[in-house]
Amino acid sequence: MGSFSLWHWLVVLLIVVLVFGTKRLKNVGKDVGEAVKGFKDGMGNDAKGPPGQLGDDARIDELQRTEQPRNDADREQR
């Protein structure tokens, strides 16, 4: 009962086409395709990073600088 046969899926497809029409389904398919293409393009540009964003090395250097005491007075307080 959990799985559907090929005939069930064909009937469902026929009902969907009758309810929505082929033009609307074509537009939905086009929109989904453009969204997937945009997502792939966005994921492919990860290496560049947005302008003004620090790289991982710069973040690590910044964290190390802020964690170290700056002078002897700071060391005495800790």
Backbone torsions as a table, in degrees:
resi	resn	phi	psi	omega
1	MET	NA	-23.8	-176.9
2	GLY	-75.6	-26.0	-178.3
3	SER	-107.0	148.5	-179.8
4	PHE	-104.1	147.0	177.9
5	SER	-85.2	175.0	179.5
6	LEU	-61.2	-37.4	-179.2
7	TRP	-64.3	-37.7	177.1
8	HIS	-61.1	-45.5	-178.6
9	TRP	-67.3	-35.0	176.8
10	LEU	-65.4	-39.9	178.0
11	VAL	-65.3	-42.3	178.7
12	VAL	-63.0	-43.3	178.4
13	LEU	-61.9	-42.7	178.4
14	LEU	-61.7	-42.7	179.6
15	ILE	-65.5	-42.0	179.4
16	VAL	-62.8	-42.9	179.6
17	VAL	-64.7	-40.3	179.8
18	LEU	-67.3	-37.1	-177.3
19	VAL	-75.2	-47.9	-173.4
20	PHE	-93.8	-27.6	-177.3
21	GLY	85.4	156.8	-174.7
22	THR	-73.4	-31.3	-178.8
23	LYS	-65.9	-45.5	-179.4
24	ARG	-67.3	-38.3	178.5
25	LEU	-66.2	-35.4	177.6
26	LYS	-65.0	-41.8	178.6
27	ASN	-64.7	-39.9	178.9
28	VAL	-65.1	-42.7	178.3
29	GLY	-62.1	-39.4	178.8
30	LYS	-65.6	-43.6	179.4
31	ASP	-63.4	-42.1	179.4
32	VAL	-64.9	-41.9	178.6
33	GLY	-61.7	-42.4	177.9
34	GLU	-65.7	-37.4	178.9
35	ALA	-65.5	-42.0	179.1
36	VAL	-65.5	-41.3	179.1
37	LYS	-63.4	-43.9	177.5
38	GLY	-62.8	-38.3	178.4
39	PHE	-64.8	-44.3	179.6
40	LYS	-63.3	-42.1	178.1
41	ASP	-62.7	-40.4	179.1
42	GLY	-66.2	-38.0	179.1
43	MET	-72.8	-29.6	-179.8
44	GLY	-73.7	-21.5	-178.4
45	ASN	-92.6	18.4	-179.2
46	ASP	-64.0	-34.4	-174.9
47	ALA	-63.6	-34.9	-178.1
48	LYS	-69.9	-48.9	-175.6
49	GLY	77.5	154.0	178.9
50	PRO	-66.5	151.8	179.0
51	PRO	-62.0	139.8	178.4
52	GLY	86.6	0.2	180.0
53	GLN	-92.6	134.9	-180.0
54	LEU	-75.2	145.7	174.5
55	GLY	-78.0	173.2	-177.9
56	ASP	-62.3	-40.2	-180.0
57	ASP	-63.0	-41.4	-180.0
58	ALA	-66.5	-36.5	178.5
59	ARG	-66.0	-42.7	-179.7
60	ILE	-63.7	-43.9	178.1
61	ASP	-60.6	-42.5	-179.6
62	GLU	-64.1	-42.0	178.9
63	LEU	-64.7	-40.6	179.7
64	GLN	-66.0	-37.8	179.3
65	ARG	-67.9	-38.7	-177.2
66	THR	-77.1	-23.5	-179.6
67	GLU	-81.7	-26.5	-178.1
68	GLN	-80.5	139.5	176.0
69	PRO	-64.6	145.1	-174.6
70	ARG	-86.8	-30.4	-179.9
71	ASN	-149.2	-180.0	-177.2
72	ASP	-65.5	-31.9	-179.6
73	ALA	-64.4	-38.0	177.4
74	ASP	-67.2	-36.9	179.7
75	ARG	-65.1	-38.4	-179.0
76	GLU	-68.8	-33.1	179.8
77	GLN	-68.1	-29.9	-178.1
78	ARG	-83.6	NA	NA
